[in-house]
Amino acid sequence: MGNDTHKFSIGMVAEGITIVVAIGFVISVIYDWGFVYAIDIDLMSLPTTISDHFRTGVIWFPYLLAFVLMYFAVEYQFQRVEKGLTEQEIIESSKNPEKLKKFREGPWKLIKWTAPLAVFNYILIGDIMSSALPLMLSILWMGFAEWCYSAPLIKLRRSWESQAAFTFLPIIFILAFFSGYNAAVDASMRKPKQVIITFSQKSPHLKGKLLREFERGVFILNHNDHVTFIPWGQIKSIKTVEKYKPFRGILCEWFQICTETASNKANSADAKSRAGD
């Protein structure tokens, strides 16, 4: 009996890991879809491999992990302040339960009204305002799903599983797709990484913004704002335009009281030579 339980537990763990990996792979594909959609490329024509999509998980998983840890840290902090009482217990212990209930629901209502404005702001201004789009669209959908299931009879006749799927599956898609979309916008506009590519054949160097690296090659945004895919077989080297700058901290950066590193000395020498010229 004990061995059966042990085998059953191992089987459950293996099955759980398989499901998590499969879900993570789907999320990575959606993320990559959002990325290439932002640079106007069809996902089906993208020369990617399965390993590319698995590597995408390395991009989004740390952010997901940080978000989950932050959520629980904030949640436990509020529980500590509220002495472990549930929402219902806090409201019922108040002298004016109705007023307290409205007060505690206020922030969520404010966020629900702010989300459509942020989405409308993106429609008016464009990609430069897309950083808040994943979160705002998720809140917008959550508010819509909450409204759809606000009728008591619907809550009774629809299973909890179907309500949760209707609410959270689109949110997962929104977060994955528009996080990839934002990554492309960052690489092309907000946080561009300027590089110089030297080709293995005798061809002129190519200078542009490095959008993404894949197993079979790289995407570059050239000075004419054209997206170009270059296979690794044609590339001899990739050199960043900006020099490496280590994190020096507030005291070193603001007050210049630290010993200069070799990199900083080189940068200072370059600055002095440019000033002399």
C-alpha positions as CSV (number, residue, x, y, z in Angstrom):
1,M,0.0,0.0,0.0
2,G,2.8,2.3,0.9
3,N,4.6,1.6,-2.4
4,D,1.4,2.3,-4.3
5,T,1.1,5.6,-2.6
6,H,4.7,6.4,-3.3
7,K,4.3,5.5,-7.0
8,F,1.1,7.5,-7.2
9,S,2.8,10.5,-5.7
10,I,5.7,10.3,-8.2
11,G,3.2,9.9,-11.0
12,M,1.3,13.0,-9.9
13,V,4.4,15.0,-9.7
14,A,5.6,13.9,-13.1
15,E,2.2,14.7,-14.6
16,G,2.1,18.1,-12.9
17,I,5.6,18.9,-14.3
18,T,4.4,17.9,-17.8
19,I,1.4,20.1,-17.6
20,V,3.4,23.1,-16.3
21,V,6.0,22.7,-19.1
22,A,3.2,22.4,-21.7
23,I,1.5,25.5,-20.4
24,G,4.8,27.4,-20.3
25,F,5.5,26.4,-23.9
26,V,2.1,27.7,-25.0
27,I,2.7,31.0,-23.1
28,S,6.1,31.3,-24.8
29,V,4.6,30.9,-28.2
30,I,2.0,33.5,-27.5
31,Y,4.8,35.8,-26.2
32,D,6.8,35.3,-29.4
33,W,3.6,35.9,-31.4
34,G,3.2,39.3,-29.7
35,F,6.8,40.1,-30.3
36,V,6.8,39.5,-34.1
37,Y,3.3,41.1,-34.4
38,A,4.8,44.3,-33.1
39,I,7.4,44.4,-35.8
40,D,4.9,43.4,-38.5
41,I,6.1,39.8,-39.1
42,D,4.0,36.7,-39.5
43,L,4.7,34.1,-36.8
44,M,4.2,31.3,-39.3
45,S,7.0,32.6,-41.5
46,L,9.4,33.0,-38.6
47,P,12.5,30.8,-38.8
48,T,12.3,29.6,-35.2
49,T,12.7,26.3,-33.6
50,I,11.0,24.6,-30.5
51,S,14.1,25.5,-28.5
52,D,13.6,29.2,-29.3
53,H,10.2,29.1,-27.7
54,F,11.5,27.2,-24.6
55,R,14.3,29.9,-24.3
56,T,11.6,32.5,-24.4
57,G,10.5,31.2,-21.0
58,V,13.7,32.4,-19.6
59,I,12.6,35.9,-20.5
60,W,9.2,36.0,-18.9
61,F,9.5,33.5,-16.1
62,P,11.7,35.7,-13.8
63,Y,9.1,38.5,-14.1
64,L,6.3,36.1,-13.3
65,L,8.2,34.8,-10.3
66,A,8.9,38.3,-9.0
67,F,5.3,39.2,-9.5
68,V,4.1,36.2,-7.5
69,L,6.5,36.8,-4.7
70,M,5.6,40.5,-4.6
71,Y,1.9,39.6,-4.5
72,F,2.3,37.3,-1.5
73,A,4.6,39.8,0.3
74,V,1.9,42.5,0.0
75,E,-0.9,40.0,0.8
76,Y,0.8,38.8,4.0
77,Q,1.6,42.3,5.0
78,F,-2.0,43.3,4.7
79,Q,-3.1,40.2,6.6
80,R,-0.6,41.0,9.4
81,V,-2.0,44.6,9.6
82,E,-5.6,43.3,9.6
83,K,-4.7,40.6,12.2
84,G,-5.6,37.7,9.9
85,L,-9.3,38.7,9.7
86,T,-11.2,37.9,6.5
87,E,-12.8,40.6,4.4
88,Q,-16.2,39.6,5.8
89,E,-15.0,39.6,9.4
90,I,-13.5,43.1,9.0
91,I,-16.7,44.5,7.5
92,E,-19.0,42.9,10.1
93,S,-16.8,44.1,13.0
94,S,-17.2,47.8,11.8
95,K,-19.7,50.2,13.3
96,N,-20.8,51.1,9.8
97,P,-20.4,47.9,7.7
98,E,-22.0,49.4,4.6
99,K,-19.8,52.4,4.5
100,L,-16.6,50.4,5.2
101,K,-17.5,47.9,2.4
102,K,-17.9,50.8,-0.1
103,F,-14.6,52.3,1.1
104,R,-12.7,49.0,0.7
105,E,-14.1,48.5,-2.7
106,G,-13.1,52.0,-3.8
107,P,-9.6,51.3,-5.0
108,W,-10.7,48.4,-7.2
109,K,-13.5,50.5,-8.7
110,L,-11.0,53.3,-9.4
111,I,-8.6,50.9,-11.1
112,K,-11.5,49.5,-13.2
113,W,-12.4,53.0,-14.4
114,T,-8.7,53.9,-15.0
115,A,-8.0,50.9,-17.2
116,P,-10.3,51.9,-20.2
117,L,-8.7,55.4,-20.1
118,A,-5.2,53.9,-20.3
119,V,-6.2,51.7,-23.3
120,F,-7.8,54.7,-25.0
121,N,-4.6,56.7,-24.3
122,Y,-2.7,53.9,-26.2
123,I,-5.1,54.1,-29.1
124,L,-4.6,57.9,-29.3
125,I,-0.8,58.0,-28.9
126,G,0.4,54.6,-30.0
127,D,3.3,52.3,-29.0
128,I,5.1,54.8,-26.9
129,M,2.3,54.3,-24.3
130,S,2.1,50.5,-24.6
131,S,4.0,49.7,-21.4
132,A,0.9,49.6,-19.3
133,L,-1.2,47.8,-21.9
134,P,-0.8,44.2,-20.6
135,L,-1.9,45.2,-17.1
136,M,-4.7,47.6,-18.1
137,L,-6.2,45.2,-20.7
138,S,-6.1,42.4,-18.0
139,I,-8.0,44.6,-15.6
140,L,-10.4,45.6,-18.3
141,W,-11.2,42.0,-19.0
142,M,-11.4,41.1,-15.4
143,G,-14.0,43.8,-14.9
144,F,-15.9,42.6,-17.9
145,A,-15.9,39.0,-16.6
146,E,-17.0,40.2,-13.2
147,W,-19.9,42.0,-14.8
148,C,-20.9,39.0,-16.9
149,Y,-21.1,36.8,-13.7
150,S,-22.7,39.5,-11.5
151,A,-26.2,38.0,-11.8
152,P,-26.9,35.6,-8.9
153,L,-28.6,33.0,-11.2
154,I,-25.5,32.9,-13.5
155,K,-23.3,32.3,-10.5
156,L,-25.5,29.4,-9.4
157,R,-25.9,27.8,-12.8
158,R,-22.3,28.1,-14.1
159,S,-19.6,26.0,-12.4
160,W,-16.7,27.7,-10.6
161,E,-14.3,26.1,-13.1
162,S,-16.1,27.7,-16.1
163,Q,-16.2,31.1,-14.5
164,A,-12.5,30.9,-13.6
165,A,-11.6,29.8,-17.2
166,F,-13.7,32.6,-18.7
167,T,-11.9,35.1,-16.4
168,F,-8.3,34.0,-16.3
169,L,-7.5,32.2,-19.7
170,P,-8.0,35.4,-21.7
171,I,-5.9,37.3,-19.1
172,I,-3.0,34.8,-19.5
173,F,-3.2,35.3,-23.3
174,I,-3.3,39.1,-22.9
175,L,-0.4,39.2,-20.5
176,A,1.7,36.9,-22.7
177,F,0.9,38.5,-26.0
178,F,1.3,42.1,-25.0
179,S,4.4,41.4,-22.9
180,G,6.0,40.1,-26.1
181,Y,4.6,43.1,-27.9
182,N,6.2,45.4,-25.3
183,A,9.5,43.6,-25.6
184,A,9.6,44.4,-29.3
185,V,8.7,48.1,-28.6
186,D,11.5,48.3,-26.0
187,A,14.0,46.8,-28.4
188,S,13.1,49.1,-31.2
189,M,12.1,52.4,-29.5
190,R,12.4,52.7,-25.7
191,K,15.6,50.7,-24.9
192,P,17.3,50.0,-28.2
193,K,20.6,48.0,-28.2
194,Q,22.7,49.5,-31.0
195,V,25.1,46.9,-32.6
196,I,27.5,46.7,-35.4
197,I,27.5,43.4,-37.3
198,T,30.6,42.2,-39.2
199,F,29.8,39.6,-41.9
200,S,31.9,36.5,-42.6
201,Q,32.0,37.5,-46.3
202,K,33.5,40.7,-47.6
203,S,30.5,42.9,-47.1
204,P,30.0,46.3,-45.5
205,H,29.3,46.4,-41.8
206,L,25.7,46.7,-40.8
207,K,24.7,49.0,-38.0
208,G,21.3,48.8,-36.4
209,K,19.2,47.9,-33.4
210,L,19.3,44.3,-32.2
211,L,15.7,43.2,-31.8
212,R,16.0,39.5,-31.0
213,E,18.4,36.6,-31.2
214,F,17.2,33.1,-32.3
215,E,18.8,29.8,-32.8
216,R,19.1,30.3,-36.6
217,G,19.9,34.0,-36.7
218,V,19.1,37.6,-35.4
219,F,16.6,40.3,-36.2
220,I,18.0,43.7,-36.8
221,L,16.3,47.0,-37.3
222,N,18.5,49.0,-39.7
223,H,18.8,52.8,-40.1
224,N,16.0,52.7,-42.7
225,D,13.7,51.2,-40.1
226,H,13.5,47.9,-42.0
227,V,13.5,44.6,-40.1
228,T,16.1,42.2,-41.4
229,F,16.8,38.6,-40.5
230,I,20.4,37.6,-40.7
231,P,21.4,33.9,-40.4
232,W,24.3,33.1,-38.0
233,G,26.2,31.6,-40.9
234,Q,26.6,35.0,-42.4
235,I,27.7,36.7,-39.2
236,K,31.4,36.9,-38.1
237,S,30.8,39.1,-35.0
238,I,28.3,41.4,-33.3
239,K,29.7,44.4,-31.4
240,T,27.7,46.7,-29.2
241,V,28.1,50.4,-29.9
242,E,27.8,51.6,-26.3
243,K,30.6,50.6,-24.0
244,Y,30.0,48.5,-20.9
245,K,29.2,50.6,-17.8
246,P,29.1,48.7,-14.5
247,F,26.7,49.7,-11.7
248,R,28.6,52.1,-9.5
249,G,26.0,52.9,-6.8
250,I,24.8,56.3,-5.6
251,L,28.0,57.3,-3.8
252,C,30.2,56.5,-6.8
253,E,27.9,57.9,-9.5
254,W,26.6,61.0,-7.8
255,F,29.5,62.0,-5.5
256,Q,32.5,60.5,-7.4
257,I,34.2,59.2,-4.3
258,C,35.0,55.7,-5.4
259,T,38.1,54.4,-7.1
260,E,37.6,54.3,-10.8
261,T,37.5,50.9,-12.5
262,A,39.4,50.1,-15.7
263,S,36.2,50.6,-17.7
264,N,35.5,54.0,-16.1
265,K,39.1,55.1,-16.6
266,A,38.8,54.2,-20.3
267,N,35.6,56.1,-20.6
268,S,37.2,59.1,-18.8
269,A,40.1,59.0,-21.2
270,D,37.8,58.8,-24.2
271,A,35.9,61.8,-22.9
272,K,39.0,63.8,-22.3
273,S,40.3,63.0,-25.8
274,R,37.0,64.0,-27.4
275,A,37.1,67.3,-25.3
276,G,40.7,67.9,-26.6
277,D,39.6,67.4,-30.2
